[in-house]
């Protein structure tokens, strides 16, 4: 897969599946579906047999049957995997709060239990619920290759940006797309965001809530915006953190996110050299050392056990650590080790990002991502457009510049649709959008744009670093969001929070 780093960084495009568009369910009514049979989480396993991590004995899991194709609601069904953390407080319950933690392709079943400690206040009043969206992990997760094939795709180098690299990229993209069609062809046309939004309305109905209370992060903001467009009267208390602008093109998204990661990288280097940085004595030296490391890895990867740390994997590891200031110290250690010939730490960062387990198996993160991204837009860039995008991105950042995810979508076996690129939640309850000034993956410029498109939203600005603000450690952001979710208090217009 050409530039796996780029594909992973460039989050969801706006759009929907190629299944024929159907009108939203009658607003305010309960969708027809089966109830969720909650039980032990050992009953909800990944294809590799692993159940979700459980840190709380009260956690329950279940499945919900939904139509594969909403154009044929009585036709073939698929099961969505869900997880629930029951409310703990003795006071009045406020219903359920549904979470989507991003991606597209992230497993909510795996993530919610891990985030429980930061959600204690909400859990006192709400049942906390998350799910694997269609095409993800336990919900008919998209599979595109075995472990050896995925290792080959994820380790491809991004440098140098020459004709040979481009030929290798195109061949790898075609092979990857063909494997996805071969292994998951049945579900590929139906994994788009509009269908996922319809699934969320089925979840709302199944748990008995008249309104959907929802927290969406990163790609989850796109899913929430589409839900509010399809079902405005069913919107309860909704928060969209680290928002996407659904109207951007592949090129616009690539350049904005390249700039965002480059800014975060420079902030990391600046912070690092203030106190004896293992990467270099000053910012210019540190940057040169990293660039030299990447060039060296292109020529000679570092041995890490039976594997090799390639330039592509190393760049992915760097990007992974830029999502949060909390991982900057580990990034310093990882780069310092790599400069001394030890690639274990950078490999670990890359593996956690691409969803590779120590035993060599992969989650569906790197396969669900392109499957959803490519059906969520009708855009299919030409070769000339990809090269122009890459050239412009490399001028912004030699480390993160790329052709973006358009290269893979160009050869994707399923057509896309632009249905969800135009969101409008007119008629919904108030929506709170939270955007971070230093967010590398969803640049701040997208936050006011999504706010305006929704028509019913209020923007909160976080002045700090990192991808996402609500769970960043910012007391200010958490208090504003919790006040809205628990008491219904909408933040004042122009509300801002300082860096944590």
C-alpha positions in Angstrom: 0.0 0.0 0.0 1.6 3.2 -1.1 2.7 5.2 1.8 0.9 3.5 4.6 1.9 6.4 6.8 0.0 8.8 4.6 -3.0 6.5 4.4 -3.1 6.2 8.2 -2.7 9.9 8.8 -5.2 11.1 6.3 -8.4 10.4 8.1 -11.8 9.9 6.7 -13.1 11.4 3.6 -16.6 12.6 3.5 -19.1 10.4 1.8 -21.2 7.3 2.1 -21.4 3.8 0.7 -22.4 3.0 -2.9 -25.6 1.4 -1.7 -28.6 3.3 -3.1 -29.5 6.3 -0.9 -32.6 5.8 1.2 -34.6 8.4 3.1 -33.9 8.7 6.8 -36.2 6.8 9.1 -39.2 8.9 10.3 -37.8 11.4 12.7 -38.4 10.7 16.4 -39.6 7.1 15.9 -38.0 3.9 17.1 -36.3 2.0 14.2 -37.4 -1.6 13.9 -34.7 -3.9 15.1 -34.0 -6.7 17.5 -33.0 -5.9 21.1 -29.4 -6.3 22.2 -28.7 -9.4 24.1 -26.0 -8.2 26.6 -23.7 -10.9 28.0 -20.1 -11.7 28.8 -17.5 -10.1 26.7 -15.9 -13.5 26.0 -18.7 -13.9 23.5 -17.4 -11.0 21.4 -14.1 -12.0 19.9 -12.0 -10.8 17.1 -11.4 -13.2 14.2 -8.1 -14.1 15.9 -10.0 -15.3 18.9 -9.1 -12.4 21.3 -12.0 -11.0 23.4 -11.8 -7.3 24.3 -9.7 -6.3 27.3 -11.8 -6.0 30.4 -10.7 -3.9 33.3 -14.1 -3.7 34.9 -16.1 -6.8 35.8 -19.4 -5.1 35.1 -18.6 -4.6 31.4 -21.1 -6.3 29.1 -20.9 -7.0 25.4 -23.5 -7.8 22.8 -24.5 -8.0 19.1 -27.1 -6.1 17.1 -28.4 -7.4 13.7 -28.7 -4.7 11.0 -29.3 -4.8 7.3 -26.2 -5.2 5.1 -28.0 -3.0 2.5 -30.5 -0.5 3.8 -32.1 -0.5 0.3 -33.2 -4.1 1.2 -34.0 -3.8 5.0 -35.5 -7.3 5.1 -32.6 -8.9 3.2 -29.2 -10.1 4.4 -28.1 -9.0 7.9 -24.8 -8.4 9.6 -24.0 -8.3 13.3 -22.6 -5.2 15.0 -20.4 -5.9 18.0 -21.1 -3.6 21.0 -19.8 -3.0 24.5 -21.5 -1.4 27.5 -20.2 0.1 30.7 -23.3 0.3 32.9 -24.0 3.5 34.8 -22.5 3.4 38.3 -24.3 6.3 40.1 -27.3 6.1 42.3 -28.9 9.2 40.9 -31.2 9.6 37.9 -29.9 8.0 34.8 -29.7 10.1 31.6 -29.8 7.2 29.2 -26.9 5.9 27.1 -23.9 7.8 25.8 -22.6 6.3 22.5 -18.9 6.8 21.6 -16.9 6.6 18.4 -13.2 7.0 18.9 -12.2 7.7 15.3 -10.4 6.0 12.5 -12.2 5.3 10.3 -11.5 1.7 11.4 -10.9 2.0 15.1 -12.6 -0.6 17.3 -14.9 1.0 19.9 -15.2 -2.4 21.6 -11.5 -2.4 22.3 -11.2 1.3 23.2 -14.1 2.1 25.5 -13.0 0.0 28.4 -9.5 1.5 28.1 -11.0 5.0 28.3 -13.3 4.3 31.3 -11.1 6.0 33.9 -11.4 9.3 32.1 -15.2 9.0 31.8 -16.0 8.4 35.5 -18.3 11.5 35.7 -20.3 10.6 32.6 -20.6 7.0 33.7 -22.3 8.0 37.0 -25.3 9.1 34.9 -25.1 7.3 31.6 -24.6 3.7 30.4 -21.4 4.2 28.2 -21.7 2.3 24.9 -19.4 1.9 21.9 -19.3 -0.5 19.0 -17.2 -1.7 16.1 -18.7 0.1 13.0 -19.6 -2.1 10.0 -16.4 -3.2 8.3 -14.4 -2.9 11.5 -13.0 -5.8 13.6 -15.8 -7.9 15.0 -18.5 -6.2 12.8 -17.6 -7.9 9.5 -14.2 -6.4 9.6 -12.5 -5.8 6.2 -9.6 -8.1 5.7 -7.1 -7.5 2.8 -4.2 -9.9 3.3 -2.4 -12.3 5.6 0.2 -11.3 8.1 3.1 -11.5 5.6 1.2 -9.5 3.0 0.3 -6.8 5.5 3.9 -6.7 6.7 5.0 -6.0 3.2 2.4 -3.3 2.6 3.0 -1.5 5.9 6.8 -1.5 5.6 7.0 0.2 2.1 9.3 3.2 2.0 8.0 6.6 1.1 11.4 7.9 -0.1 12.7 8.8 -2.5 9.7 10.3 -4.4 10.9 9.1 -7.8 9.5 7.1 -10.7 10.6 3.8 -9.3 8.8 4.5 -6.0 5.7 5.6 -7.8 5.7 2.4 -9.9 6.1 0.3 -6.8 3.3 2.3 -5.1 0.8 1.7 -7.9 1.6 -2.0 -8.0 1.2 -2.4 -4.3 -2.0 -0.4 -4.3 -3.5 -2.6 -7.0 -2.5 -5.8 -5.2 -3.9 -4.5 -1.9 -7.2 -3.5 -3.5 -7.5 -6.8 -5.2 -6.9 -8.7 -1.9 -9.6 -6.6 -0.2 -12.1 -7.4 -2.9 -11.1 -11.1 -2.7 -11.4 -11.4 1.0 -14.2 -8.9 1.9 -15.9 -8.1 -1.4 -19.4 -8.6 0.0 -19.3 -5.9 2.5 -17.0 -3.4 0.7 -19.9 -1.4 -1.0 -21.8 -1.0 2.3 -19.2 0.2 4.8 -19.7 4.0 4.3 -20.6 6.6 6.8 -24.2 7.0 5.9 -24.9 3.4 6.6 -22.9 3.6 9.8 -25.1 6.5 10.9 -28.2 4.4 10.2 -26.7 1.7 12.3 -26.3 4.2 15.1 -30.0 5.0 15.0 -30.7 1.2 15.3 -28.4 1.2 18.4 -30.3 4.2 19.8 -33.6 2.4 19.3 -32.3 -0.9 20.7 -31.2 0.6 24.0 -34.5 2.3 24.3 -33.4 6.0 24.0 -35.7 8.5 22.2 -32.6 10.6 21.5 -29.0 9.7 20.6 -26.5 11.1 23.1 -23.1 10.9 21.4 -19.4 11.7 21.6 -17.5 11.4 18.4 -13.7 11.9 18.1 -11.8 12.5 14.8 -13.6 10.4 12.2 -16.3 10.1 14.8 -17.1 13.8 14.1 -17.9 12.9 10.5 -20.1 10.1 11.6 -21.9 12.3 14.1 -22.4 15.1 11.5 -23.9 12.6 9.1 -26.2 11.2 11.8 -27.3 14.7 12.7 -28.0 15.4 9.0 -30.0 12.1 8.5 -31.8 12.2 11.9 -31.8 15.8 13.2 -34.8 15.2 15.5 -33.2 12.2 17.1 -30.1 14.2 18.2 -29.7 14.4 22.0 -26.5 15.8 23.5 -23.8 15.5 20.9 -20.1 16.5 21.2 -17.7 16.3 18.2 -14.1 16.5 19.2 -11.1 16.9 16.8 -13.5 17.6 13.8 -13.1 16.9 10.2 -14.3 19.2 7.4 -16.3 16.9 5.2 -16.0 19.1 2.1 -12.3 19.0 1.6 -10.8 17.2 -1.4 -8.0 14.6 -1.2 -5.4 17.2 -2.1 -6.7 19.8 0.4 -6.8 17.2 3.2 -3.3 15.9 2.4 -1.8 19.4 2.5 -3.6 20.5 5.6 -2.6 17.4 7.5 0.9 17.4 6.2 1.2 20.9 7.6 -0.4 19.8 10.9 2.1 17.0 11.5 5.0 19.1 10.4 4.0 21.8 12.9 3.6 19.1 15.7 7.0 17.6 14.8 8.7 21.0 15.0 7.0 21.7 18.4 8.3 18.3 19.5 11.9 19.2 18.5 11.6 22.6 20.1 10.5 21.1 23.4 13.1 18.3 23.2 16.1 20.6 22.8 15.2 22.6 25.9 16.6 20.0 28.1 19.4 17.8 26.7 17.6 16.2 23.7 18.8 12.7 22.6 18.0 13.7 19.0 20.3 16.7 18.8 21.8 19.7 20.6 19.6 22.2 18.9 16.5 22.1 16.7 18.3 22.4 13.4 20.8 19.6 14.3 18.0 17.4 15.6 16.0 17.8 12.4 19.1 17.0 10.3 19.7 13.9 12.3 16.2 12.7 11.8 16.4 13.4 8.0 19.7 11.5 7.8 18.2 8.6 9.7 15.3 8.3 7.3 17.6 8.4 4.3 19.9 5.8 5.9 16.9 3.5 6.6 15.9 3.7 2.9 19.3 2.3 2.0 19.8 0.0 4.9 16.9 -0.9 7.3 17.6 -1.7 10.9 17.3 -5.2 12.1 14.7 -5.7 14.8 14.5 -9.3 15.7 13.4 -11.2 12.6 12.0 -8.0 11.0 13.4 -4.8 9.6 12.7 -1.2 10.5 12.3 0.5 7.2 12.0 4.2 6.5 8.3 3.8 6.0 7.8 2.1 9.4 10.1 4.6 11.1 8.1 7.6 9.7 4.9 6.0 10.8 6.3 5.6 14.3 7.3 9.2 14.5 3.8 10.3 13.3 2.2 8.0 15.8 4.0 9.7 18.7 3.0 13.2 17.6 -0.7 12.6 18.4 -0.2 13.5 22.0 2.4 15.5 24.0 2.4 12.6 26.5 4.2 10.4 24.1 6.9 13.0 23.1 9.4 11.7 25.7 9.1 8.1 24.3 9.5 9.5 20.8 12.8 11.2 21.9 14.0 7.9 23.3 12.9 6.0 20.2 14.7 8.4 17.9 17.8 8.5 20.1 18.0 4.7 20.1 17.5 4.5 16.3 20.3 7.0 15.8 22.5 4.6 17.7 21.4 1.6 15.6 18.5 0.3 17.7 15.1 0.3 16.1 12.9 -1.5 18.6 11.2 1.5 20.1 10.3 3.1 16.7 9.1 -0.3 15.5 6.9 -0.5 18.6 5.4 2.9 17.9 4.7 1.9 14.3 3.1 -1.4 15.3 0.8 0.2 17.8 -0.4 2.6 15.1 -0.9 0.1 12.3 -2.6 -2.5 14.6 0.1 -5.2 14.5 0.3 -7.5 17.5 3.6 -9.1 18.7 2.5 -12.4 17.2 2.3 -10.8 13.7 -1.5 -10.6 13.4 -3.2 -7.4 12.5 -6.4 -5.6 13.6 -8.5 -4.3 10.8 -7.4 -0.7 11.4 -5.2 -0.5 8.3 -7.8 -2.3 6.1 -11.0 -0.8 7.4 -9.5 2.7 7.0 -9.2 2.6 3.2 -12.4 0.6 2.8 -14.4 3.3 4.5 -12.4 6.2 3.1 -12.6 5.2 -0.5 -16.4 4.6 -0.5 -17.0 7.8 1.4 -16.1 9.9 -1.7 -16.6 9.8 -5.4 -13.3 11.5 -6.0 -10.7 9.4 -7.9 -7.6 11.5 -8.5 -5.6 11.1 -11.7 -1.9 10.3 -11.7 -1.1 13.9 -12.6 -3.2 15.1 -9.6 -1.4 12.8 -7.3 2.0 14.0 -8.4 1.0 17.6 -7.9 -0.3 16.9 -4.5 2.8 15.0 -3.5 5.1 17.8 -4.8 3.2 20.4 -2.8 3.1 18.2 0.3 6.9 17.5 0.2 7.6 21.2 0.1 5.7 21.5 3.4 7.4 18.4 4.9 10.0 16.1 3.5 9.1 13.7 6.4 5.3 13.6 6.1 4.7 14.8 2.5 2.9 12.3 0.3 0.3 11.8 -2.4 -2.3 11.0 0.3 -4.9 8.3 0.4 -6.1 9.3 -3.1 -3.5 6.9 -4.6 -5.2 3.9 -3.1 -8.7 5.1 -3.7 -7.8 5.7 -7.3 -7.6 1.9 -7.8 -10.3 0.9 -5.3 -12.7 -1.8 -6.5 -15.8 -0.1 -5.3 -17.2 3.2 -6.4 -17.8 5.9 -3.9 -20.5 8.5 -3.2 -20.4 12.1 -2.1 -23.7 12.0 -0.2 -22.3 12.8 3.2 -19.9 15.6 2.0 -22.7 18.1 2.7 -23.8 18.0 6.3 -26.6 20.2 7.7 -28.1 19.5 11.1 -30.9 22.1 10.9 -33.6 21.1 13.4 -31.3 19.3 15.8 -30.6 19.9 19.4 -27.4 22.0 20.1 -24.2 20.3 19.1 -20.8 21.1 20.7 -17.7 21.1 18.4 -14.2 21.1 20.1 -11.2 22.0 18.0 -7.5 22.1 19.0 -5.0 24.7 17.7 -2.2 22.2 17.8 -4.0 19.1 16.5 -1.8 17.5 13.8 -4.4 15.1 12.3 -7.5 17.3 12.2 -6.2 20.8 11.8 -8.0 23.6 13.7 -9.1 25.2 10.5 -11.6 22.4 10.0 -13.3 23.1 13.4 -15.1 26.4 12.5 -15.9 25.0 9.0 -17.8 22.0 10.4 -19.4 24.2 13.0 -20.8 26.5 10.3 -21.9 23.6 8.1 -23.9 22.0 10.9 -25.9 25.2 11.5 -26.8 24.1 15.1 -23.3 23.8 16.6 -21.2 25.9 19.0 -17.4 25.8 18.8 -15.0 25.4 21.7 -11.3 26.2 21.0 -8.5 24.3 22.8 -5.2 26.1 22.6 -3.0 23.1 23.3 -1.2 20.3 21.4 -2.4 16.9 20.4 -5.2 15.1 18.5 -8.4 15.5 20.4 -9.1 17.7 23.5 -11.7 16.1 25.6 -9.5 13.2 26.8 -6.2 15.3 26.6 -6.0 16.1 30.2 -7.4 19.6 29.9 -9.5 20.3 32.9 -11.1 23.2 31.2 -12.3 21.2 28.1 -13.5 18.3 30.2 -15.5 20.6 32.5 -17.2 22.4 29.6 -18.0 19.2 27.8 -19.2 17.4 31.0 -21.4 20.4 31.9 -23.1 20.1 28.5 -23.4 16.3 28.6 -24.6 16.1 32.2 -26.6 19.4 32.7 -27.3 20.4 29.1 -25.3 23.7 29.5 -24.2 24.8 26.1 -20.7 26.6 26.1 -20.8 30.3 25.5 -20.0 31.4 21.9 -16.3 31.9 21.5 -15.4 29.7 24.5 -11.7 28.9 24.7 -9.5 26.7 26.9 -5.8 27.1 27.6 -3.2 24.4 26.9 -3.2 21.7 29.6 
